[in-house]
Amino acid sequence: MNRRRKNSSSSIAEKIKGNKIEKEKKTNNKNDSTGLIENSLRSHINIFQSLLEKDIEKIERAAEFIFETLASGNKILICGNGGSAADAQHIAAEFVGRFEMERKALPAIALTTDTSALTALTNDYNFERVFSRQIEALGQKGDLLIAISTSGNSPNVISAVMTARQVGCKTLGMTGANGKKLASLSDECLKIPATRTARIQEGHITIAHIWCEIIDAKYNKQ
């Protein structure tokens, strides 16, 4: 009888200990997640605070660059890889459709959307020419290429900028803190003061939305 009670007591103690360990694990996981969230949000805020303090004139100048292109009857071409390809499509859609205010449709083409062209060019040439070949076909003097690369070193984006310059297109780069190569080749360039891809991309799409807001305002004044 005493042995049974002892075994029962041991079982209860082990169960209590196990529950305590499991609870501590959950608490630690929660604390890890909380720290990750706080660090990410603080990093995001710090980057945008830096943009607010140092880059307002650059953002405004780039918006004027876009407006002048559209006002002169030319079009916007946009390219990028991965998340930047999604941003290219996003930005083009804002111009062709509308951002927040009603205005006329604006000519913008994302060079990332035609799967037949993308696969043919990659197969027949190489991936480095996937955007530049499209610019040879579609780009005209006075058009504007918005070239997006978080690293600033993507070979196909760099090739696109070089080809755009050859055909007489203006160039506007969007990159991160280390994107010196793209910045040096572009007529204008916005460098997000970050090295982490996610933070750079958050900066890119926010700035693009600001450009859209400025363009909307300019067209609604006309």
C-alpha positions in Angstrom: 0.0 0.0 0.0 2.8 2.4 0.9 4.6 1.5 -2.3 1.5 2.4 -4.3 1.2 5.7 -2.6 4.9 6.4 -3.2 4.6 5.6 -6.9 1.4 7.7 -7.2 3.1 10.7 -5.5 6.2 10.3 -7.7 3.9 10.3 -10.8 2.1 13.4 -9.7 5.4 15.2 -9.0 6.8 14.3 -12.4 3.6 15.5 -14.1 3.8 18.8 -12.2 7.5 19.1 -13.2 6.7 18.3 -16.8 3.9 20.9 -16.9 6.3 23.5 -15.4 9.0 22.8 -18.0 6.4 22.9 -20.9 5.1 26.3 -19.5 8.6 27.7 -19.3 9.2 26.6 -23.0 6.1 28.4 -24.1 7.1 31.5 -22.1 10.5 31.5 -23.7 9.1 31.0 -27.2 6.7 33.9 -26.6 9.6 36.1 -25.3 11.7 35.1 -28.4 8.8 36.1 -30.7 8.2 39.3 -28.8 11.8 40.3 -29.1 11.9 39.5 -32.8 8.8 41.6 -33.4 10.1 44.5 -31.4 13.6 44.4 -33.1 12.0 44.3 -36.6 9.6 47.2 -35.9 12.4 49.3 -34.3 14.7 48.6 -37.3 11.9 49.6 -39.7 11.2 52.8 -37.7 14.9 53.8 -37.6 15.3 53.3 -41.3 12.2 55.5 -42.1 13.4 58.1 -39.6 16.7 58.3 -41.5 14.8 58.7 -44.8 12.7 61.5 -43.2 15.8 63.3 -42.0 18.1 62.9 -45.0 16.3 61.9 -48.2 13.1 64.0 -48.6 14.7 66.1 -51.4 15.9 62.9 -53.2 12.4 61.4 -53.0 10.9 64.6 -54.3 13.4 65.0 -57.1 12.7 61.4 -58.2 9.0 62.1 -58.2 9.5 65.1 -60.4 11.7 62.9 -62.7 8.7 60.5 -63.1 6.2 63.3 -63.6 8.3 65.0 -66.3 8.6 61.8 -68.2 4.8 61.2 -68.2 4.0 64.9 -68.9 6.1 64.8 -72.0 4.2 61.8 -73.4 6.7 59.1 -72.5 6.3 55.9 -70.5 7.7 54.2 -67.5 9.5 50.8 -67.7 10.2 49.0 -64.5 12.2 45.9 -63.7 13.5 43.9 -60.7 13.9 40.3 -59.4 12.0 38.3 -56.8 10.3 40.7 -54.4 11.5 43.6 -56.5 9.7 42.0 -59.5 6.5 42.1 -57.4 7.3 45.8 -56.6 7.7 46.5 -60.3 4.3 45.1 -61.1 2.8 46.9 -58.1 4.1 50.2 -59.2 3.1 49.8 -62.8 -0.4 48.9 -61.7 -0.7 52.0 -59.6 0.2 54.2 -62.6 -2.0 52.4 -65.2 -4.9 52.2 -62.8 -4.9 54.8 -60.1 -3.5 55.3 -56.7 -6.1 57.1 -54.5 -7.4 59.8 -56.7 -9.2 59.7 -60.1 -6.9 60.8 -63.0 -6.0 59.7 -66.5 -4.3 56.3 -67.0 -0.5 56.6 -67.1 1.7 54.4 -69.3 3.9 52.1 -67.2 5.1 48.6 -68.1 6.6 46.0 -65.7 9.2 44.0 -67.6 8.6 41.1 -65.3 5.1 39.9 -66.3 5.3 38.4 -69.8 6.1 34.7 -69.1 6.6 33.9 -72.8 9.1 36.7 -73.3 10.8 35.9 -70.0 11.3 32.3 -70.7 12.2 32.7 -74.4 14.8 35.4 -73.6 16.3 33.3 -70.9 16.4 30.2 -73.1 17.6 31.9 -76.3 20.1 34.3 -74.7 20.7 34.3 -70.9 19.1 35.6 -67.8 21.3 38.7 -67.8 19.5 39.9 -71.0 15.9 39.2 -69.8 15.2 42.9 -69.2 17.7 44.6 -71.6 16.3 42.8 -74.6 12.8 44.0 -73.7 14.1 47.6 -73.4 15.7 47.3 -76.9 12.2 46.5 -78.2 10.1 48.9 -76.0 12.3 51.7 -74.8 12.4 55.0 -76.6 14.3 58.3 -76.1 12.7 60.1 -73.2 11.2 57.1 -71.5 12.2 56.3 -67.9 13.5 53.0 -66.5 12.9 52.4 -62.8 15.5 49.7 -62.0 15.0 48.0 -58.6 17.8 45.8 -57.0 18.1 45.5 -53.2 21.8 44.6 -53.6 22.5 47.1 -56.4 24.5 44.4 -58.2 21.9 42.2 -60.0 23.5 41.5 -63.5 20.2 41.6 -65.4 19.2 44.9 -63.7 22.6 46.5 -64.4 22.4 45.3 -68.0 18.9 46.8 -68.2 20.2 50.2 -67.1 23.1 50.1 -69.5 20.8 49.3 -72.4 18.3 52.0 -71.3 21.1 54.6 -71.5 22.1 53.4 -74.9 18.5 53.9 -76.3 18.1 57.3 -74.7 16.0 56.3 -71.7 16.4 58.1 -68.4 17.2 55.9 -65.4 16.0 55.9 -61.8 17.6 53.3 -59.5 16.2 51.9 -56.2 18.6 49.9 -54.0 20.0 49.4 -50.5 22.9 50.9 -48.6 25.5 48.9 -50.5 24.0 49.5 -54.0 26.8 51.7 -55.3 27.0 50.0 -58.7 23.4 50.7 -59.6 23.6 54.2 -58.0 26.6 55.1 -60.1 24.9 54.1 -63.4 21.6 55.7 -62.7 20.6 59.3 -63.4 18.9 59.4 -60.0 19.0 56.7 -57.3 17.2 56.1 -54.0 19.3 54.1 -51.6 17.5 52.7 -48.5 19.8 53.0 -45.5 19.7 49.2 -44.7 21.4 46.0 -45.7 18.6 43.5 -44.8 16.5 42.7 -47.9 13.2 42.9 -46.1 13.8 46.4 -44.7 15.1 47.6 -48.1 11.9 46.3 -49.9 9.7 48.0 -47.3 11.4 51.2 -48.0 11.1 50.8 -51.8 7.4 50.2 -51.8 6.7 53.0 -49.4 8.7 55.5 -51.5 6.9 54.3 -54.6 3.6 54.9 -52.9 4.7 58.4 -52.0 5.7 59.0 -55.7 2.2 57.9 -56.7 0.6 60.3 -54.2 2.7 63.1 -55.6 1.8 62.2 -59.2 -1.9 62.1 -58.3 -1.7 65.5 -56.8 0.1 67.0 -59.8 -2.4 65.7 -62.3 -5.3 66.8 -60.2 -4.0 70.4 -60.2 -4.0 70.5 -64.0 
